[in-house]
Every structure is written in structure tokens, then in C-alpha cells.
């Protein structure tokens, strides 16, 4: 098992406000890039219409109807 030891340096009172502000900005940009460049796009996986199981059950030539909200 590894032991990780960290030491923190005392921060002057005025520098605390600046470092907190900088950490908030860094946190914002980290969340922004994680959200803006998220590789998961659910609309690419949405199926419109019958899939392979439906075709296996009904045959390839069976007609199907889309509802008006699907158009």
C-alpha cells in the first residue's frame, strides 16, 4: 500500500481571496469543457422506426406506420 503525504503552505489573508477566485475560474472552465466536449450524443443512438427484432417477427416487406410526432 502506498502512502501519499501532502503538505500545505500557509496562505496570507489577501492571497486567500485571489487563490479562491482562481480556483473558482479553473473549476468553471473544467466543468465547461467537460460539458461542451462531452462525446456522448444520445440523438445519434435514437432509432426511428422498427429495428431488427421487429423485422424478424413481421418480415422485411411488412408495412409500418410512423406516428405524426415521429416525422
Secondary structure, DSSP 8 states (H G I E B T S, - for coil): ------------HHHHHHHHHHHHHHHHHHHHHHHHT----GGGS---S--HHHHHHH-TT------GGG-
